[in-house]
Amino acid sequence: VQLQASGGGSVQAGGSLRLSCAASGRTFSTAGMGWFRQAPGKEREFVAAISWSAGRTSYADSVKGRFTISRDNAKNTVYLQVNSLKPEDTAVYYCAARSYRGDYPYWGQGTLVTVSS
């Protein structure tokens, strides 16, 4: 499974972006997709996830109400709409494909989101 993330950029606080993650290859072997982020000097953290089939979603508490994850099964693409951005949202955002075991064995290259105050 190959993942290609895009959509990052530099915005001011309060701004919005839409991140995309296109999956290719053996996507049928995956149960869903997730977004993670890693800020400078910090560990990578979970942001949001969605299942391919039922579209069930989950979010980190820090982004609930501001971020929305969605999917387009026909395009094998997952989106992360990020609104009301804060400087603390600055990070490299990674998409990952979740296996049916529940782990994330496939990762994209990351896209940088920079939020200025």
Beta strands, then each sheet from edge to edge (+ up, - down):
strand 1: 2-6
strand 2: 9-12
strand 3: 17-24
strand 4: 30-38
strand 5: 45-51
strand 6: 57-59
strand 7: 67-72
strand 8: 77-82
strand 9: 91-99
strand 10: 106-107
strand 11: 111-116
sheet 1: 1+ 3- 8+ 7-
sheet 2: 2+ 11+ 9- 4+ 5- 6+
sheet 3: 2+ 11+ 9- 10+
end
